[in-house]
Amino acid sequence: MVRRFGVLDYAPVLAAMQDFTEQRGMNATDECWLLQHQPVFTQGLSGRPEHVLDPGDIPIIKADRGG
């Protein structure tokens, strides 16, 4: 199933995707979510705030992967 959302904020969509993943069962249909979000910096597990030198007005969001 393909879902088209348009432009949304990053954090609520991330939470919705995590919730979808946690709630789905073995027989759930796969979904592809197509959307755009406002600019963000995602910072992985080993990232630190000082690693982003000049974020300006762009939010820095902690991510639970990579780094």
PDB file with SEQRES, HELIX, SHEET and CRYST1 records, atoms N, CA, C and O in Angstrom:
SEQRES   1 A   67  MET VAL ARG ARG PHE GLY VAL LEU ASP TYR ALA PRO VAL          
SEQRES   2 A   67  LEU ALA ALA MET GLN ASP PHE THR GLU GLN ARG GLY MET          
SEQRES   3 A   67  ASN ALA THR ASP GLU CYS TRP LEU LEU GLN HIS GLN PRO          
SEQRES   4 A   67  VAL PHE THR GLN GLY LEU SER GLY ARG PRO GLU HIS VAL          
SEQRES   5 A   67  LEU ASP PRO GLY ASP ILE PRO ILE ILE LYS ALA ASP ARG          
SEQRES   6 A   67  GLY GLY                                                      
HELIX    1 AA1 TYR A   10  GLN A   23  1                                  14    
HELIX    2 AA2 PRO A   49  HIS A   51  5                                   3    
SHEET    1 AA1 2 VAL A   2  LEU A   8  0                                        
SHEET    2 AA1 2 CYS A  32  HIS A  37  1                                        
SHEET    1 AA2 2 PHE A  41  GLN A  43  0                                        
SHEET    2 AA2 2 ILE A  60  LYS A  62  1                                        
CRYST1    1.000    1.000    1.000  90.00  90.00  90.00 P 1           1          
ATOM      1  N   MET A   1       0.843  -1.163   0.000  1.00  0.00           N  
ATOM      2  CA  MET A   1       0.000   0.000   0.000  1.00  0.00           C  
ATOM      3  C   MET A   1       0.898   1.238   0.000  1.00  0.00           C  
ATOM      4  O   MET A   1       1.874   1.297   0.747  1.00  0.00           O  
ATOM      5  N   VAL A   2       0.576   2.202  -0.818  1.00  0.00           N  
ATOM      6  CA  VAL A   2       1.300   3.463  -0.870  1.00  0.00           C  
ATOM      7  C   VAL A   2       0.414   4.551  -0.279  1.00  0.00           C  
ATOM      8  O   VAL A   2      -0.734   4.730  -0.686  1.00  0.00           O  
ATOM      9  N   ARG A   3       0.965   5.266   0.680  1.00  0.00           N  
ATOM     10  CA  ARG A   3       0.249   6.386   1.297  1.00  0.00           C  
ATOM     11  C   ARG A   3       0.975   7.672   0.909  1.00  0.00           C  
ATOM     12  O   ARG A   3       2.196   7.766   1.036  1.00  0.00           O  
ATOM     13  N   ARG A   4       0.227   8.645   0.441  1.00  0.00           N  
ATOM     14  CA  ARG A   4       0.787   9.935   0.034  1.00  0.00           C  
ATOM     15  C   ARG A   4       0.313  10.998   1.026  1.00  0.00           C  
ATOM     16  O   ARG A   4      -0.882  11.272   1.136  1.00  0.00           O  
ATOM     17  N   PHE A   5       1.261  11.588   1.741  1.00  0.00           N  
ATOM     18  CA  PHE A   5       0.924  12.506   2.822  1.00  0.00           C  
ATOM     19  C   PHE A   5       1.181  13.973   2.511  1.00  0.00           C  
ATOM     20  O   PHE A   5       0.656  14.831   3.221  1.00  0.00           O  
ATOM     21  N   GLY A   6       1.941  14.295   1.512  1.00  0.00           N  
ATOM     22  CA  GLY A   6       2.273  15.698   1.264  1.00  0.00           C  
ATOM     23  C   GLY A   6       3.394  16.151   2.176  1.00  0.00           C  
ATOM     24  O   GLY A   6       4.330  15.395   2.432  1.00  0.00           O  
ATOM     25  N   VAL A   7       3.310  17.385   2.672  1.00  0.00           N  
ATOM     26  CA  VAL A   7       4.353  17.964   3.523  1.00  0.00           C  
ATOM     27  C   VAL A   7       3.899  17.900   4.980  1.00  0.00           C  
ATOM     28  O   VAL A   7       2.830  18.401   5.328  1.00  0.00           O  
ATOM     29  N   LEU A   8       4.721  17.279   5.828  1.00  0.00           N  
ATOM     30  CA  LEU A   8       4.420  17.123   7.252  1.00  0.00           C  
ATOM     31  C   LEU A   8       5.667  17.416   8.077  1.00  0.00           C  
ATOM     32  O   LEU A   8       6.779  17.445   7.549  1.00  0.00           O  
ATOM     33  N   ASP A   9       5.474  17.632   9.376  1.00  0.00           N  
ATOM     34  CA  ASP A   9       6.611  17.797  10.273  1.00  0.00           C  
ATOM     35  C   ASP A   9       7.272  16.446  10.528  1.00  0.00           C  
ATOM     36  O   ASP A   9       6.600  15.416  10.579  1.00  0.00           O  
ATOM     37  N   TYR A  10       8.588  16.460  10.688  1.00  0.00           N  
ATOM     38  CA  TYR A  10       9.375  15.237  10.814  1.00  0.00           C  
ATOM     39  C   TYR A  10       9.022  14.415  12.065  1.00  0.00           C  
ATOM     40  O   TYR A  10       8.728  13.224  11.959  1.00  0.00           O  
ATOM     41  N   ALA A  11       9.052  15.038  13.229  1.00  0.00           N  
ATOM     42  CA  ALA A  11       8.907  14.299  14.492  1.00  0.00           C  
ATOM     43  C   ALA A  11       7.578  13.534  14.608  1.00  0.00           C  
ATOM     44  O   ALA A  11       7.601  12.364  14.991  1.00  0.00           O  
ATOM     45  N   PRO A  12       6.424  14.139  14.295  1.00  0.00           N  
ATOM     46  CA  PRO A  12       5.182  13.378  14.404  1.00  0.00           C  
ATOM     47  C   PRO A  12       5.108  12.207  13.414  1.00  0.00           C  
ATOM     48  O   PRO A  12       4.534  11.164  13.726  1.00  0.00           O  
ATOM     49  N   VAL A  13       5.684  12.381  12.238  1.00  0.00           N  
ATOM     50  CA  VAL A  13       5.682  11.282  11.259  1.00  0.00           C  
ATOM     51  C   VAL A  13       6.589  10.153  11.726  1.00  0.00           C  
ATOM     52  O   VAL A  13       6.239   8.980  11.596  1.00  0.00           O  
ATOM     53  N   LEU A  14       7.740  10.498  12.265  1.00  0.00           N  
ATOM     54  CA  LEU A  14       8.634   9.475  12.810  1.00  0.00           C  
ATOM     55  C   LEU A  14       7.923   8.682  13.898  1.00  0.00           C  
ATOM     56  O   LEU A  14       7.995   7.453  13.913  1.00  0.00           O  
ATOM     57  N   ALA A  15       7.238   9.370  14.809  1.00  0.00           N  
ATOM     58  CA  ALA A  15       6.500   8.691  15.876  1.00  0.00           C  
ATOM     59  C   ALA A  15       5.404   7.804  15.302  1.00  0.00           C  
ATOM     60  O   ALA A  15       5.202   6.689  15.783  1.00  0.00           O  
ATOM     61  N   ALA A  16       4.688   8.281  14.277  1.00  0.00           N  
ATOM     62  CA  ALA A  16       3.626   7.486  13.652  1.00  0.00           C  
ATOM     63  C   ALA A  16       4.198   6.248  12.973  1.00  0.00           C  
ATOM     64  O   ALA A  16       3.599   5.174  13.038  1.00  0.00           O  
ATOM     65  N   MET A  17       5.352   6.386  12.321  1.00  0.00           N  
ATOM     66  CA  MET A  17       5.980   5.239  11.671  1.00  0.00           C  
ATOM     67  C   MET A  17       6.440   4.207  12.701  1.00  0.00           C  
ATOM     68  O   MET A  17       6.287   3.003  12.494  1.00  0.00           O  
ATOM     69  N   GLN A  18       7.001   4.682  13.801  1.00  0.00           N  
ATOM     70  CA  GLN A  18       7.429   3.771  14.859  1.00  0.00           C  
ATOM     71  C   GLN A  18       6.231   3.044  15.459  1.00  0.00           C  
ATOM     72  O   GLN A  18       6.302   1.844  15.724  1.00  0.00           O  
ATOM     73  N   ASP A  19       5.133   3.763  15.674  1.00  0.00           N  
ATOM     74  CA  ASP A  19       3.920   3.157  16.203  1.00  0.00           C  
ATOM     75  C   ASP A  19       3.358   2.122  15.228  1.00  0.00           C  
ATOM     76  O   ASP A  19       2.965   1.029  15.637  1.00  0.00           O  
ATOM     77  N   PHE A  20       3.323   2.463  13.951  1.00  0.00           N  
ATOM     78  CA  PHE A  20       2.849   1.529  12.924  1.00  0.00           C  
ATOM     79  C   PHE A  20       3.674   0.238  12.957  1.00  0.00           C  
ATOM     80  O   PHE A  20       3.124  -0.862  12.901  1.00  0.00           O  
ATOM     81  N   THR A  21       4.985   0.386  13.049  1.00  0.00           N  
ATOM     82  CA  THR A  21       5.876  -0.775  13.056  1.00  0.00           C  
ATOM     83  C   THR A  21       5.644  -1.638  14.293  1.00  0.00           C  
ATOM     84  O   THR A  21       5.624  -2.866  14.199  1.00  0.00           O  
ATOM     85  N   GLU A  22       5.470  -1.003  15.450  1.00  0.00           N  
ATOM     86  CA  GLU A  22       5.255  -1.750  16.691  1.00  0.00           C  
ATOM     87  C   GLU A  22       3.905  -2.469  16.707  1.00  0.00           C  
ATOM     88  O   GLU A  22       3.792  -3.549  17.288  1.00  0.00           O  
ATOM     89  N   GLN A  23       2.880  -1.888  16.078  1.00  0.00           N  
ATOM     90  CA  GLN A  23       1.525  -2.433  16.145  1.00  0.00           C  
ATOM     91  C   GLN A  23       1.234  -3.498  15.089  1.00  0.00           C  
ATOM     92  O   GLN A  23       0.284  -4.266  15.239  1.00  0.00           O  
ATOM     93  N   ARG A  24       2.024  -3.553  14.039  1.00  0.00           N  
ATOM     94  CA  ARG A  24       1.685  -4.453  12.933  1.00  0.00           C  
ATOM     95  C   ARG A  24       1.942  -5.907  13.295  1.00  0.00           C  
ATOM     96  O   ARG A  24       2.873  -6.223  14.037  1.00  0.00           O  
ATOM     97  N   GLY A  25       1.111  -6.777  12.765  1.00  0.00           N  
ATOM     98  CA  GLY A  25       1.238  -8.203  13.000  1.00  0.00           C  
ATOM     99  C   GLY A  25       1.950  -8.879  11.833  1.00  0.00           C  
ATOM    100  O   GLY A  25       2.370  -8.234  10.873  1.00  0.00           O  
ATOM    101  N   MET A  26       2.069 -10.183  11.946  1.00  0.00           N  
ATOM    102  CA  MET A  26       2.765 -10.980  10.927  1.00  0.00           C  
ATOM    103  C   MET A  26       2.109 -10.880   9.551  1.00  0.00           C  
ATOM    104  O   MET A  26       2.799 -10.967   8.535  1.00  0.00           O  
ATOM    105  N   ASN A  27       0.805 -10.703   9.501  1.00  0.00           N  
ATOM    106  CA  ASN A  27       0.080 -10.686   8.227  1.00  0.00           C  
ATOM    107  C   ASN A  27      -0.243  -9.280   7.733  1.00  0.00           C  
ATOM    108  O   ASN A  27      -1.015  -9.113   6.789  1.00  0.00           O  
ATOM    109  N   ALA A  28       0.341  -8.279   8.363  1.00  0.00           N  
ATOM    110  CA  ALA A  28       0.062  -6.894   7.973  1.00  0.00           C  
ATOM    111  C   ALA A  28       0.626  -6.602   6.587  1.00  0.00           C  
ATOM    112  O   ALA A  28       1.687  -7.103   6.213  1.00  0.00           O  
ATOM    113  N   THR A  29      -0.087  -5.800   5.849  1.00  0.00           N  
ATOM    114  CA  THR A  29       0.367  -5.370   4.532  1.00  0.00           C  
ATOM    115  C   THR A  29       1.481  -4.341   4.685  1.00  0.00           C  
ATOM    116  O   THR A  29       1.394  -3.441   5.521  1.00  0.00           O  
ATOM    117  N   ASP A  30       2.525  -4.477   3.876  1.00  0.00           N  
ATOM    118  CA  ASP A  30       3.595  -3.483   3.882  1.00  0.00           C  
ATOM    119  C   ASP A  30       3.053  -2.149   3.380  1.00  0.00           C  
ATOM    120  O   ASP A  30       2.114  -2.105   2.585  1.00  0.00           O  
ATOM    121  N   GLU A  31       3.655  -1.069   3.855  1.00  0.00           N  
ATOM    122  CA  GLU A  31       3.259   0.261   3.425  1.00  0.00           C  
ATOM    123  C   GLU A  31       4.486   1.059   3.022  1.00  0.00           C  
ATOM    124  O   GLU A  31       5.564   0.900   3.595  1.00  0.00           O  
ATOM    125  N   CYS A  32       4.309   1.907   2.041  1.00  0.00           N  
ATOM    126  CA  CYS A  32       5.323   2.868   1.616  1.00  0.00           C  
ATOM    127  C   CYS A  32       4.738   4.252   1.849  1.00  0.00           C  
ATOM    128  O   CYS A  32       3.722   4.608   1.253  1.00  0.00           O  
ATOM    129  N   TRP A  33       5.371   5.027   2.708  1.00  0.00           N  
ATOM    130  CA  TRP A  33       4.870   6.356   3.036  1.00  0.00           C  
ATOM    131  C   TRP A  33       5.660   7.378   2.224  1.00  0.00           C  
ATOM    132  O   TRP A  33       6.881   7.469   2.349  1.00  0.00           O  
ATOM    133  N   LEU A  34       4.970   8.131   1.409  1.00  0.00           N  
ATOM    134  CA  LEU A  34       5.596   9.167   0.602  1.00  0.00           C  
ATOM    135  C   LEU A  34       5.238  10.530   1.185  1.00  0.00           C  
ATOM    136  O   LEU A  34       4.062  10.867   1.319  1.00  0.00           O  
ATOM    137  N   LEU A  35       6.252  11.303   1.528  1.00  0.00           N  
ATOM    138  CA  LEU A  35       6.016  12.613   2.112  1.00  0.00           C  
ATOM    139  C   LEU A  35       7.268  13.459   1.999  1.00  0.00           C  
ATOM    140  O   LEU A  35       8.345  12.971   1.656  1.00  0.00           O  
ATOM    141  N   GLN A  36       7.107  14.706   2.288  1.00  0.00           N  
ATOM    142  CA  GLN A  36       8.216  15.635   2.447  1.00  0.00           C  
ATOM    143  C   GLN A  36       8.114  16.219   3.841  1.00  0.00           C  
ATOM    144  O   GLN A  36       7.023  16.339   4.398  1.00  0.00           O  
ATOM    145  N   HIS A  37       9.261  16.583   4.404  1.00  0.00           N  
ATOM    146  CA  HIS A  37       9.250  17.264   5.701  1.00  0.00           C  
ATOM    147  C   HIS A  37      10.153  18.477   5.639  1.00  0.00           C  
ATOM    148  O   HIS A  37      11.016  18.585   4.768  1.00  0.00           O  
ATOM    149  N   GLN A  38       9.946  19.373   6.561  1.00  0.00           N  
ATOM    150  CA  GLN A  38      10.790  20.548   6.653  1.00  0.00           C  
ATOM    151  C   GLN A  38      12.222  20.099   6.959  1.00  0.00           C  
ATOM    152  O   GLN A  38      12.417  18.983   7.439  1.00  0.00           O  
ATOM    153  N   PRO A  39      13.223  20.938   6.694  1.00  0.00           N  
ATOM    154  CA  PRO A  39      14.619  20.550   6.950  1.00  0.00           C  
ATOM    155  C   PRO A  39      14.859  20.196   8.419  1.00  0.00           C  
ATOM    156  O   PRO A  39      14.375  20.876   9.324  1.00  0.00           O  
ATOM    157  N   VAL A  40      15.610  19.125   8.632  1.00  0.00           N  
ATOM    158  CA  VAL A  40      16.064  18.716   9.968  1.00  0.00           C  
ATOM    159  C   VAL A  40      17.458  18.115   9.830  1.00  0.00           C  
ATOM    160  O   VAL A  40      17.835  17.627   8.765  1.00  0.00           O  
ATOM    161  N   PHE A  41      18.207  18.156  10.907  1.00  0.00           N  
ATOM    162  CA  PHE A  41      19.428  17.370  11.029  1.00  0.00           C  
ATOM    163  C   PHE A  41      19.085  16.199  11.929  1.00  0.00           C  
ATOM    164  O   PHE A  41      18.581  16.403  13.034  1.00  0.00           O  
ATOM    165  N   THR A  42      19.347  14.974  11.484  1.00  0.00           N  
ATOM    166  CA  THR A  42      19.180  13.824  12.366  1.00  0.00           C  
ATOM    167  C   THR A  42      20.572  13.446  12.879  1.00  0.00           C  
ATOM    168  O   THR A  42      21.546  13.399  12.127  1.00  0.00           O  
ATOM    169  N   GLN A  43      20.625  13.184  14.163  1.00  0.00           N  
ATOM    170  CA  GLN A  43      21.890  12.882  14.802  1.00  0.00           C  
ATOM    171  C   GLN A  43      21.825  11.478  15.372  1.00  0.00           C  
ATOM    172  O   GLN A  43      20.996  11.187  16.234  1.00  0.00           O  
ATOM    173  N   GLY A  44      22.700  10.611  14.890  1.00  0.00           N  
ATOM    174  CA  GLY A  44      22.699   9.203  15.276  1.00  0.00           C  
ATOM    175  C   GLY A  44      23.175   8.962  16.690  1.00  0.00           C  
ATOM    176  O   GLY A  44      23.429   9.894  17.454  1.00  0.00           O  
ATOM    177  N   LEU A  45      23.288   7.689  17.017  1.00  0.00           N  
ATOM    178  CA  LEU A  45      23.612   7.265  18.377  1.00  0.00           C  
ATOM    179  C   LEU A  45      24.935   7.831  18.901  1.00  0.00           C  
ATOM    180  O   LEU A  45      25.046   8.150  20.085  1.00  0.00           O  
ATOM    181  N   SER A  46      25.912   7.953  18.046  1.00  0.00           N  
ATOM    182  CA  SER A  46      27.203   8.462  18.516  1.00  0.00           C  
ATOM    183  C   SER A  46      27.366   9.960  18.272  1.00  0.00           C  
ATOM    184  O   SER A  46      28.432  10.514  18.539  1.00  0.00           O  
ATOM    185  N   GLY A  47      26.322  10.623  17.767  1.00  0.00           N  
ATOM    186  CA  GLY A  47      26.402  12.053  17.497  1.00  0.00           C  
ATOM    187  C   GLY A  47      26.322  12.890  18.758  1.00  0.00           C  
ATOM    188  O   GLY A  47      25.726  12.490  19.758  1.00  0.00           O  
ATOM    189  N   ARG A  48      26.931  14.050  18.689  1.00  0.00           N  
ATOM    190  CA  ARG A  48      26.889  15.005  19.790  1.00  0.00           C  
ATOM    191  C   ARG A  48      26.466  16.365  19.237  1.00  0.00           C  
ATOM    192  O   ARG A  48      26.728  16.666  18.073  1.00  0.00           O  
ATOM    193  N   PRO A  49      25.817  17.186  20.055  1.00  0.00           N  
ATOM    194  CA  PRO A  49      25.367  18.499  19.576  1.00  0.00           C  
ATOM    195  C   PRO A  49      26.475  19.327  18.932  1.00  0.00           C  
ATOM    196  O   PRO A  49      26.222  20.048  17.967  1.00  0.00           O  
ATOM    197  N   GLU A  50      27.694  19.234  19.452  1.00  0.00           N  
ATOM    198  CA  GLU A  50      28.787  20.036  18.896  1.00  0.00           C  
ATOM    199  C   GLU A  50      29.245  19.552  17.512  1.00  0.00           C  
ATOM    200  O   GLU A  50      30.021  20.236  16.845  1.00  0.00           O  
ATOM    201  N   HIS A  51      28.775  18.394  17.087  1.00  0.00           N  
ATOM    202  CA  HIS A  51      29.117  17.903  15.750  1.00  0.00           C  
ATOM    203  C   HIS A  51      28.425  18.709  14.649  1.00  0.00           C  
ATOM    204  O   HIS A  51      28.913  18.754  13.520  1.00  0.00           O  
ATOM    205  N   VAL A  52      27.313  19.334  14.961  1.00  0.00           N  
ATOM    206  CA  VAL A  52      26.618  20.181  13.991  1.00  0.00           C  
ATOM    207  C   VAL A  52      27.088  21.607  14.258  1.00  0.00           C  
ATOM    208  O   VAL A  52      26.695  22.232  15.244  1.00  0.00           O  
ATOM    209  N   LEU A  53      27.928  22.105  13.369  1.00  0.00           N  
ATOM    210  CA  LEU A  53      28.629  23.357  13.639  1.00  0.00           C  
ATOM    211  C   LEU A  53      27.761  24.604  13.534  1.00  0.00           C  
ATOM    212  O   LEU A  53      27.927  25.532  14.325  1.00  0.00           O  
ATOM    213  N   ASP A  54      26.844  24.645  12.582  1.00  0.00           N  
ATOM    214  CA  ASP A  54      26.038  25.852  12.398  1.00  0.00           C  
ATOM    215  C   ASP A  54      24.642  25.465  11.910  1.00  0.00           C  
ATOM    216  O   ASP A  54      24.333  25.627  10.729  1.00  0.00           O  
ATOM    217  N   PRO A  55      23.793  24.953  12.814  1.00  0.00           N  
ATOM    218  CA  PRO A  55      22.474  24.486  12.366  1.00  0.00           C  
ATOM    219  C   PRO A  55      21.516  25.606  11.996  1.00  0.00           C  
ATOM    220  O   PRO A  55      20.506  25.359  11.337  1.00  0.00           O  
ATOM    221  N   GLY A  56      21.814  26.829  12.407  1.00  0.00           N  
ATOM    222  CA  GLY A  56      20.887  27.916  12.135  1.00  0.00           C  
ATOM    223  C   GLY A  56      19.537  27.614  12.773  1.00  0.00           C  
ATOM    224  O   GLY A  56      19.472  27.236  13.943  1.00  0.00           O  
ATOM    225  N   ASP A  57      18.463  27.779  12.011  1.00  0.00           N  
ATOM    226  CA  ASP A  57      17.109  27.524  12.519  1.00  0.00           C  
ATOM    227  C   ASP A  57      16.654  26.084  12.294  1.00  0.00           C  
ATOM    228  O   ASP A  57      15.510  25.741  12.593  1.00  0.00           O  
ATOM    229  N   ILE A  58      17.548  25.238  11.768  1.00  0.00           N  
ATOM    230  CA  ILE A  58      17.161  23.859  11.464  1.00  0.00           C  
ATOM    231  C   ILE A  58      17.270  23.022  12.737  1.00  0.00           C  
ATOM    232  O   ILE A  58      18.329  22.988  13.363  1.00  0.00           O  
ATOM    233  N   PRO A  59      16.173  22.337  13.131  1.00  0.00           N  
ATOM    234  CA  PRO A  59      16.209  21.533  14.356  1.00  0.00           C  
ATOM    235  C   PRO A  59      17.138  20.326  14.226  1.00  0.00           C  
ATOM    236  O   PRO A  59      17.304  19.768  13.142  1.00  0.00           O  
ATOM    237  N   ILE A  60      17.740  19.935  15.350  1.00  0.00           N  
ATOM    238  CA  ILE A  60      18.556  18.737  15.439  1.00  0.00           C  
ATOM    239  C   ILE A  60      17.750  17.697  16.197  1.00  0.00           C  
ATOM    240  O   ILE A  60      17.357  17.923  17.341  1.00  0.00           O  
ATOM    241  N   ILE A  61      17.501  16.555  15.563  1.00  0.00           N  
ATOM    242  CA  ILE A  61      16.660  15.514  16.142  1.00  0.00           C  
ATOM    243  C   ILE A  61      17.500  14.258  16.368  1.00  0.00           C  
ATOM    244  O   ILE A  61      18.135  13.751  15.443  1.00  0.00           O  
ATOM    245  N   LYS A  62      17.497  13.763  17.606  1.00  0.00           N  
ATOM    246  CA  LYS A  62      18.214  12.530  17.926  1.00  0.00           C  
ATOM    247  C   LYS A  62      17.557  11.365  17.194  1.00  0.00           C  
ATOM    248  O   LYS A  62      16.332  11.255  17.149  1.00  0.00           O  
ATOM    249  N   ALA A  63      18.387  10.500  16.622  1.00  0.00           N  
ATOM    250  CA  ALA A  63      17.915   9.307  15.923  1.00  0.00           C  
ATOM    251  C   ALA A  63      18.418   8.075  16.652  1.00  0.00           C  
ATOM    252  O   ALA A  63      19.447   8.120  17.326  1.00  0.00           O  
ATOM    253  N   ASP A  64      17.697   6.986  16.516  1.00  0.00           N  
ATOM    254  CA  ASP A  64      18.067   5.761  17.234  1.00  0.00           C  
ATOM    255  C   ASP A  64      18.891   4.806  16.367  1.00  0.00           C  
ATOM    256  O   ASP A  64      18.887   3.595  16.590  1.00  0.00           O  
ATOM    257  N   ARG A  65      19.577   5.347  15.404  1.00  0.00           N  
ATOM    258  CA  ARG A  65      20.410   4.501  14.536  1.00  0.00           C  
ATOM    259  C   ARG A  65      21.572   5.341  14.005  1.00  0.00           C  
ATOM    260  O   ARG A  65      21.548   6.571  14.047  1.00  0.00           O  
ATOM    261  N   GLY A  66      22.559   4.657  13.520  1.00  0.00           N  
ATOM    262  CA  GLY A  66      23.676   5.305  12.824  1.00  0.00           C  
ATOM    263  C   GLY A  66      24.445   6.298  13.675  1.00  0.00           C  
ATOM    264  O   GLY A  66      24.348   6.292  14.902  1.00  0.00           O  
ATOM    265  N   GLY A  67      25.187   7.125  13.028  1.00  0.00           N  
ATOM    266  CA  GLY A  67      25.946   8.138  13.729  1.00  0.00           C  
ATOM    267  C   GLY A  67      27.171   8.421  12.987  1.00  0.00           C  
ATOM    268  O   GLY A  67      27.968   9.259  13.408  1.00  0.00           O  
TER     269      GLY A  67                                                      
END                                                                             
